[in-house]
């Protein structure tokens, strides 16, 4: 939950107390927000009192009447504008002063609300303003991250989402125009390709959401007792259809059980990514060996393959975000370039270490170590 400070500046006590009552239990929440907003209401009966609040307890939003004793509302607005303060100002004014309110919006006020207003009108205005404040803060945070990160993010979205969308659109137009025939069977291959493209886009979106949660520190861990061997078997079973298509065998060398206290979703993401990559980047009729054991007071997870392997330069790039190993052997392999970056962050979140050994045309081996805890 986030709280927005609203300063109500009006010399009529009834207006101030009325706004206070309307906003007492009012909250703003939208699907794209990761938390809801409520409001703390501050009151000022004059322009001078408003300036004191602005200097000492800067509000997020000011509901400002113009006709005040002493300093007028437009002077308070001018103070906010001249000092380049990060405050949204909304004029609340009678119908007789609408011309002044319109002029105030051209001088920097965000909007105006004519008096008398209903609770619904006030809430509707604040809902819109809250959305703008939320998006403004997101934009400001992105600015802090630097242009390169934004450019990289948008480039990935452009390539990874635009291309499959265009492909699916093309297939649908062919089907719509019945260019290949009138039977559904004439289009099964196109339908399968479209479904594969959509699946890839969904995985990219899910990876981005996982990465965002981790980076923002808002990925909450739900620790519980679980069995790593059971999770490994489930991950292997998930990858078996693709492994069979490529003639790849997957083996699991482990004790009967390996109890650990961890977040099951995090462990599942780690195992799924490593085993999935070991199959996707393998050679036809290759092997994937998964090993789980406890050694030197540590949980050891190893996933090895007999795949295409990597050179030292490729290994050094491996855990960076949006990086995929690209060469003639991998051009048909799809992925977001986020999987191993997410794995590394989750391993470190669990106070573990991950290492990789690889040789071109020989294979790759990933090793993860977690401390054995009571």
C-alpha positions in Angstrom: 0.0 0.0 0.0 1.2 3.5 -0.8 -0.2 6.7 0.7 -0.6 10.0 -1.2 -0.7 13.2 0.8 -3.5 15.6 -0.3 -3.4 19.2 0.9 -6.9 20.7 0.8 -6.7 24.5 0.7 -10.0 26.2 1.3 -11.3 28.8 3.8 -14.6 27.0 4.1 -14.4 24.4 7.0 -17.3 22.5 5.5 -15.4 21.9 2.2 -12.3 20.7 4.1 -14.1 18.4 6.4 -16.3 17.1 3.6 -13.3 16.1 1.5 -11.8 14.5 4.6 -14.9 12.3 5.0 -15.1 11.4 1.4 -11.4 10.2 1.3 -11.3 8.6 4.8 -11.7 5.0 3.5 -11.1 5.6 -0.2 -8.5 3.6 -2.1 -7.4 3.5 -5.7 -6.4 0.2 -7.3 -5.8 -0.9 -10.9 -4.6 -4.2 -12.4 -1.4 -2.7 -13.6 -0.5 -1.4 -10.1 1.5 -3.7 -7.8 -0.2 -2.0 -4.8 -3.2 0.2 -4.0 -3.1 3.8 -3.0 -4.9 5.5 -0.1 -4.9 9.1 1.0 -3.7 11.2 3.9 -5.6 14.5 4.0 -4.0 17.7 5.3 -6.0 21.0 5.7 -5.1 24.6 5.2 -7.5 27.5 5.6 -5.3 30.1 3.9 -2.7 30.5 1.2 -0.1 31.3 3.9 -0.8 28.1 5.8 -0.7 26.2 2.5 2.8 27.5 1.8 4.0 26.3 5.2 2.7 22.8 4.5 4.4 22.9 1.1 7.7 23.9 2.6 7.7 21.5 5.6 5.6 18.5 4.5 5.5 18.5 0.7 2.2 17.0 -0.4 1.7 14.9 -3.6 -1.4 16.7 -4.5 -3.1 20.0 -3.7 -6.8 20.7 -4.0 -6.7 24.5 -4.2 -9.5 27.1 -3.9 -8.5 30.4 -5.5 -10.5 32.9 -3.4 -8.7 32.8 -0.1 -8.0 35.3 2.7 -4.6 36.9 2.1 -2.6 35.1 -0.5 -4.8 33.9 -3.3 -4.9 30.4 -4.8 -3.2 31.4 -8.1 -0.3 32.8 -6.0 0.1 29.4 -4.3 0.0 27.8 -7.8 2.7 30.2 -9.0 4.9 29.3 -6.0 4.7 25.6 -6.9 5.4 26.3 -10.5 8.4 28.7 -9.9 10.0 26.3 -7.5 9.6 23.4 -9.9 8.0 21.3 -7.1 6.8 17.8 -7.9 3.2 18.5 -6.8 0.0 18.1 -8.8 -2.3 21.1 -8.3 -6.1 20.8 -8.9 -8.2 24.0 -8.6 -11.5 23.6 -6.8 -13.7 26.6 -7.6 -17.2 27.9 -7.9 -18.9 28.0 -11.3 -18.6 31.8 -11.2 -14.9 31.4 -11.4 -14.6 28.9 -14.2 -12.8 31.4 -16.4 -10.2 31.8 -13.8 -9.9 28.0 -13.3 -9.4 27.5 -17.0 -6.7 30.1 -17.0 -5.1 28.4 -13.9 -4.8 25.1 -15.8 -2.9 26.9 -18.6 -0.6 28.3 -15.9 0.3 24.9 -14.5 -2.8 23.5 -12.7 -3.4 19.9 -13.6 -7.2 20.2 -13.7 -10.1 22.0 -12.0 -13.2 20.6 -10.2 -16.2 23.0 -10.1 -18.0 23.5 -6.7 -20.3 22.1 -5.6 -19.0 18.6 -6.5 -20.3 15.2 -5.5 -18.3 12.5 -3.8 -18.3 10.5 -7.0 -17.0 13.5 -9.0 -14.1 14.0 -6.6 -13.3 10.3 -6.5 -13.3 10.0 -10.3 -10.9 12.9 -10.6 -8.6 11.5 -7.9 -8.6 8.0 -9.6 -7.4 9.6 -12.8 -4.8 11.7 -11.0 -3.5 8.7 -9.1 -3.0 6.7 -12.3 -1.0 9.7 -13.7 1.1 9.9 -10.5 1.8 6.1 -10.6 2.9 6.2 -14.3 5.0 9.3 -13.6 6.9 7.5 -10.8 7.4 4.5 -13.1 8.8 6.8 -15.8 11.1 8.5 -13.2 12.4 5.2 -12.0 13.1 4.1 -15.6 15.1 7.4 -16.1 17.3 6.5 -13.1 18.1 3.1 -14.7 19.5 4.9 -17.8 18.7 5.0 -21.4 20.7 1.9 -22.3 18.5 -0.4 -20.1 15.3 1.0 -21.7 16.7 0.7 -25.2 17.8 -2.9 -24.5 14.3 -3.7 -23.0 12.4 -2.2 -25.9 14.7 -3.8 -28.5 14.0 -7.2 -27.0 10.3 -6.6 -27.0 10.4 -5.4 -30.5 12.2 -8.4 -31.8 10.8 -11.1 -29.6 7.2 -10.1 -29.6 6.8 -8.3 -33.0 8.2 -11.0 -35.1 6.0 -13.9 -33.8 2.9 -11.6 -33.8 3.6 -10.9 -37.5 4.0 -14.6 -38.2 0.7 -15.5 -36.5 -1.1 -12.7 -38.2 0.2 -14.0 -41.6 -0.9 -17.6 -40.9 -4.4 -16.4 -39.8 -4.8 -14.4 -43.0 -3.8 -17.4 -45.1 -6.4 -19.5 -43.2 -9.0 -16.8 -43.4 -8.6 -16.6 -47.2 -8.4 -20.4 -47.5 -5.3 -20.0 -49.7 -4.1 -23.6 -49.1 -7.5 -25.4 -49.4 -10.9 -25.8 -47.8 -10.1 -28.6 -45.4 -8.9 -27.9 -41.8 -6.2 -30.5 -42.3 -4.6 -28.2 -44.9 -3.8 -25.8 -42.2 -2.7 -28.0 -39.3 1.0 -27.2 -39.7 0.2 -23.4 -39.7 -1.9 -23.8 -36.6 0.9 -25.7 -34.9 3.4 -23.0 -35.8 1.1 -20.3 -34.5 0.6 -22.1 -31.2 4.4 -22.5 -30.8 4.8 -18.8 -31.5 2.2 -17.9 -28.9 3.8 -20.3 -26.4 7.1 -18.5 -26.9 5.6 -15.1 -26.4 3.9 -16.3 -23.2 7.2 -17.7 -21.9 8.9 -14.4 -22.6 6.3 -12.4 -20.7 6.5 -14.8 -17.7 10.3 -14.6 -17.7 10.1 -10.8 -17.8 7.6 -10.8 -14.9 9.9 -13.1 -12.9 12.9 -10.9 -13.5 11.0 -7.8 -12.6 9.8 -9.3 -9.3 13.4 -10.3 -8.4 15.0 -7.0 -9.4 12.4 -5.0 -7.6 12.8 -7.0 -4.4 9.1 -7.8 -4.4 9.4 -11.5 -5.0 8.3 -13.0 -1.7 9.7 -16.3 -0.7 7.3 -19.0 0.5 9.7 -21.3 2.4 8.5 -24.8 3.1 9.9 -28.3 3.4 10.2 -30.0 0.0 12.0 -32.8 -1.7 14.5 -31.8 -4.5 14.4 -35.3 -5.9 10.6 -35.1 -6.5 11.0 -31.7 -8.1 13.8 -33.0 -10.4 11.6 -35.9 -11.5 8.7 -33.6 -12.3 11.0 -31.3 -14.3 12.4 -34.2 -16.3 8.9 -35.5 -17.0 8.0 -32.1 -18.3 10.9 -32.1 -20.8 10.4 -35.8 -21.9 8.2 -35.0 -25.0 10.9 -32.7 -26.5 13.7 -35.1 -25.4 12.0 -38.1 -27.2 11.6 -36.0 -30.4 15.4 -35.5 -30.4 16.2 -39.0 -29.3 17.8 -37.6 -26.1 18.0 -39.7 -22.9 17.6 -38.1 -19.5 19.0 -39.8 -16.4 18.7 -38.9 -12.7 21.3 -40.0 -10.2 20.1 -39.2 -6.7 19.3 -40.5 -3.3 15.7 -41.6 -2.7 15.0 -38.1 -1.3 16.7 -34.8 -0.6 14.6 -32.7 1.9 15.3 -29.0 1.7 13.6 -25.8 3.1 13.1 -23.6 0.1 10.5 -21.9 -2.1 9.1 -24.6 -4.4 8.4 -22.2 -7.2 12.0 -20.9 -7.2 13.4 -24.4 -7.2 11.1 -25.4 -10.0 12.2 -22.4 -12.1 15.9 -23.4 -11.5 15.5 -27.0 -12.4 13.1 -26.4 -15.4 15.6 -23.9 -16.9 18.7 -26.1 -16.5 17.0 -29.3 -17.8 15.2 -27.5 -20.6 18.5 -25.9 -21.8 20.3 -29.2 -21.6 17.7 -30.7 -24.0 17.3 -27.8 -26.3 21.0 -27.2 -26.8 21.8 -30.9 -27.1 22.6 -32.9 -30.2 20.1 -35.4 -31.6 20.5 -38.8 -29.7 22.5 -37.1 -27.0 22.3 -37.5 -23.2 21.4 -35.4 -20.2 22.6 -36.4 -16.8 21.1 -34.9 -13.6 22.8 -35.6 -10.3 21.6 -34.6 -6.8 23.7 -35.3 -3.7 24.9 -33.9 -0.4 28.7 -33.3 -0.2 30.8 -31.2 2.1 27.7 -30.0 4.0 26.2 -28.7 0.8 23.3 -29.6 -1.5 24.8 -30.3 -5.0 22.7 -30.1 -8.2 24.5 -31.0 -11.4 22.9 -30.9 -14.9 25.3 -32.1 -17.8 24.6 -32.6 -21.5 26.4 -33.8 -24.6 25.4 -30.8 -26.6 26.9 -28.1 -28.7 28.9 -26.5 -25.9 30.3 -23.0 -25.6 33.7 -21.3 -25.8 35.1 -19.1 -23.1 33.7 -15.9 -24.7 30.2 -17.3 -24.8 30.4 -18.6 -21.2 31.4 -15.0 -20.0 28.1 -13.7 -21.5 26.0 -16.5 -20.3 24.3 -15.1 -17.2 23.7 -11.6 -18.6 20.1 -10.5 -19.2 18.7 -10.8 -22.8 21.7 -12.8 -23.9 21.3 -15.9 -26.1 24.2 -17.8 -27.6 23.8 -17.2 -31.3 25.6 -19.2 -34.0 24.7 -21.5 -36.9 24.0 -24.3 -34.4 21.5 -22.3 -32.3 19.6 -20.3 -34.9 16.6 -22.5 -34.7 16.4 -22.5 -30.9 14.0 -20.1 -29.4 14.1 -18.4 -26.0 13.9 -15.1 -24.2 17.6 -14.8 -23.2 16.4 -14.4 -19.6 16.3 -17.9 -18.3 19.9 -18.3 -17.0 19.9 -14.7 -15.7 16.8 -15.6 -13.6 18.4 -18.9 -12.4 21.5 -17.1 -11.2 19.5 -14.4 -9.4 17.4 -17.1 -7.7 20.4 -19.1 -6.7 22.0 -16.0 -5.2 18.7 -15.2 -3.5 19.0 -18.5 -1.8 22.6 -17.8 -0.8 23.9 -20.4 -3.3 26.5 -20.4 -6.1 26.3 -21.5 -9.7 29.1 -22.5 -12.0 29.4 -23.7 -15.5 32.0 -25.8 -17.5 31.7 -26.2 -21.2 33.6 -27.3 -24.4 32.4 -26.7 -27.9 30.9 -29.8 -29.5 31.5 -31.7 -26.3 28.9 -30.5 -23.9 28.0 -28.3 -20.9 27.7 -28.9 -17.2 26.0 -26.6 -14.7 26.7 -27.0 -10.9 24.6 -25.4 -8.2 25.6 -25.5 -4.5 23.3 -24.6 -1.5 24.5 -24.7 2.1 23.0 -27.5 4.1 20.9 -25.8 6.8 19.2 -27.1 9.9 
